[in-house]
Amino acid sequence: MSRELLAEEVEQILNHGEVGRLGLCRDARPYVVPLCYYYDGKAVYFHGAPRGRKIDCIKDGGRACFLVDHLLEVQKSEHPCKFNVAFKSVMVEGAITLVEDEEEKMAALQGLVARYGGAEAASRLAIGDARGTAVFKLLIERKSGRANP
C-alpha cells in the first residue's frame, strides 16, 4: 500500500535525485524526456538545445510536470500477480519558461554544474559557456510524493 511522502522526504528526493523526467504536451501529444536538473527550493532548472521538440512544447503550452523517482527494489513473488516495486517518487507541476535573464541563466547553469560536477567545476563556468544553451525554469506550483510500501 503506497503512502504520501512527508515534506522533508519530498525535499530530500528533489535535492538528491540523479535524473528526472520532464512531461510536456503539445497538440494533445504527450512528450516525456529524462533530464539532469537543478532544484533551488522554488523552481527546477534544466538545460538543453535551443531548438527541438522540447522548446516547441514549452513555447506552445507553458505548463509542465517533472518526476523524480528512486527505485528501492523489485519485490518478486512466486505468484506473477504479486510482484511489487518499492519506490519513492516526487511529482512537481507548474509553469515552465525559457530563462532569458543572463544572470538567472548563469546561476542556474552554475547550480547544474555544481550539482553534477562539483563546486570547482562550477567555478570554471564562464559567461561564454552559456551561448548556444537554453535554460528552462519550471516554477513549482504544486509538489507531491508517494512511497511504496
Secondary structure as the mmCIF struct_conf table of DSSP 4:
data_model
#
loop_
_struct_conf.conf_type_id
_struct_conf.id
_struct_conf.beg_label_comp_id
_struct_conf.beg_label_asym_id
_struct_conf.beg_label_seq_id
_struct_conf.end_label_comp_id
_struct_conf.end_label_asym_id
_struct_conf.end_label_seq_id
STRN STRN1 ARG A 3 GLU A 4
HELX_LH_PP_P HELX_LH_PP_P1 LEU A 5 LEU A 6
HELX_RH_AL_P HELX_RH_AL_P1 ALA A 7 HIS A 16
BEND BEND1 GLU A 18 GLU A 18
STRN STRN2 GLY A 20 ARG A 26
TURN_TY1_P TURN_TY1_P1 ASP A 27 ALA A 28
STRN STRN3 ARG A 29 LEU A 35
STRN STRN4 TYR A 38 TYR A 39
BEND BEND2 GLY A 41 LYS A 42
STRN STRN5 ALA A 43 GLY A 48
BEND BEND3 PRO A 50 GLY A 52
HELX_RH_AL_P HELX_RH_AL_P2 ARG A 53 GLY A 61
STRN STRN6 ARG A 63 GLN A 75
BEND BEND4 GLU A 78 HIS A 79
HELX_RH_3T_P HELX_RH_3T_P1 PRO A 80 LYS A 82
STRN STRN7 ASN A 84 LEU A 98
HELX_RH_AL_P HELX_RH_AL_P3 GLU A 102 GLY A 117
HELX_RH_AL_P HELX_RH_AL_P4 ALA A 119 SER A 123
TURN_TY1_P TURN_TY1_P2 ARG A 124 ARG A 124
HELX_RH_3T_P HELX_RH_3T_P2 ILE A 127 ALA A 130
TURN_TY1_P TURN_TY1_P3 ARG A 131 GLY A 132
STRN STRN8 ALA A 134 ASN A 148
#
